[in-house]
Amino acid sequence: MIEAVGPGVEGFSVGDEIIWYGFTGAYRAQANVQASALFPKPANIDFEQAASLPVAGATAYSAVHQIGIGIGDTVLIHGAAGGVGSVAVQIATALGARVIGTASEANHPYLASIGAEPVRYGDGLVERVRALGPITASIDAFGGAASVAATVQLVPDLSRAVTTVTDEHSTTAGIAAVVATAERLAAVVKLAEQGTLRFTIAERIPLADAAKGIRTQPRRPPARKDHPHPRTPVHGPEEMGGDRSERVGDHRQRTGHADPAGRVSVARRYLREAVAPIPGRR
């Protein structure tokens, strides 16, 4: 929600509910941001759904459109029950594609409910997918050697494969990284407004526990979306492992005053990123 507007800003007013397209600075109650990075939040989308759109939503939309998925395609989505993967499933099926999604067996009912044909990952993945028919495109939202190897074996034309997890395996195979842009966010917000896609919120976490949530990520697979709850205060980035210079910058952006050069001060009712995955959600 906008608390103040800088000189020369047009199209936004104090009190507007907005979505911010940004990749840093999410862990604060207020932030000064460029107006060009803001999009109006549709009234029928709550803040939890809106908070999931800039990163997971825009990335999924970009992946689907980057490789031109549409009617007649059978697309393999690795990590289909995750935040990016589940949105990619919903967008691809809305465009008329058949979707096969890899996930743990515990998430197969969820994948089926959003339109994908679930397949268990692990040994024998290539054979299980081949049994369902030829694959024409792939989105890798999980990454790693096994996912890349399966993509290489199953997709005849690797120009129709993208990954959200660029590593040595995808680079060696020549699989392109997803390129997300602010324009993609505008499109995905429209889809959410129309009811074409929706995130499943797996857990709500106090903002004060955000650092703990981050520390769990390397040890566990990603959940669909888990949101820090905004009502628990955080006193500064020191709790998040930051140094004094970060705390000074945070204080400057928590003043609530409008900045010049097209900036606005935004009260962050919900954070942009998920921070605490649930075991087995992939």
Residue, then its C-alpha position, 0 to 999 in steps of 0.5 A: m500500500i502506498e504511503a507517500v508519492g514523490p514529485g512527478v509520480e503519475g498514476f499512483s496515489v496514497g492509499d493505492e494497493i500495489i504489487w512491486y516488481g523487485f528482487t531485493g529489499a523485501y524484508r522490511a515493513q516499508a520501502n522506497v521504490q521506483a514507481s515504474a516497478l509498481f503495478p495496481k493490485p486487482a481488488n479480487i486478489d488478496f495480498e498473499q496471492a499478490a505477493s507470489l506473483p512478481v517472482a514465481g508468477a512472472t518467472a513461470y509466465s516467462a518460461v511458458h512464453q519463452i518457448g512458445i507453449g500452446i495447443g498441441d504441445t506436451v510439456l514436461i515440468h520438473g518440480a511441478a508442485g513448487g511455486v514456479g512449477s505449479v503456476a507454469v502448469q496452470i498457464a500451460t494448460a490454460l493455453g491448451a497444452r498437455v502437461i506432465g509434471t514431476a513431483s513426489e507422490a505426496n503431491h500427485p493429487y495436488l498436481a492432478s487438481i491443477g491439470a497436470e499428469p503427475v510422474r514420480y521423479g527419481d530412478g526410471l523417470v525417463e522411462r515413466v515419462r516416455a510411457l506417456g508419450p513424446i515430449t515437445a517442450s520442457i520447463d525445469a523449475f527444480g534443476g540439477a543433473a537428473s532433471v537436465a539429463a531427463t530433459v536432454q533425453l526426452v526433448p528432441d529440440l532443446s531450443r524448446a527447453v528452459t530452466t529457472v535453475t541455471d547451473e553447470h549441468s544446464t549450461t553444458a547441455g545448452i538449456a537456456a535460462v528463463v528471462a523474466t521481465a516486468e512486462r511479464l508481471a503485468a500479464v500474469v497479474k491479469l491472469a490471476e485477476q481472471g482466476t486462471l491461476r492461484f497459488t496454494i499457501a502452504e504455511r504462514i510464518p512470522l516475519a521475525d522468523a524469516a531468517k530461520g525459514i531461509r536457513t531451512q531452504p538448502r536442506r529441504p525441497p521448495a514448497r509451493k509458497d510460504h509467506p512470512h506474516p507481516r504483523t510480527p515486527v523485525h527490528g532490522p537486517e541484523e536479525m537476518g544476518g546483515d551488517r551495520s551498513e545494511r541496517v542504516g540503509d534499512h532505516r533510511q527506507r523505513t522513514g515513510h517519506a517520499d523520495p524524489a525521482g519518481r519514487v514512492s514509499v510503500a508499506r509492505r503488508y506482505l513480502r514478495e518471497a517465500v521463506a520457509p519450505i515444507p519437506g517433500r513439497r516438490 
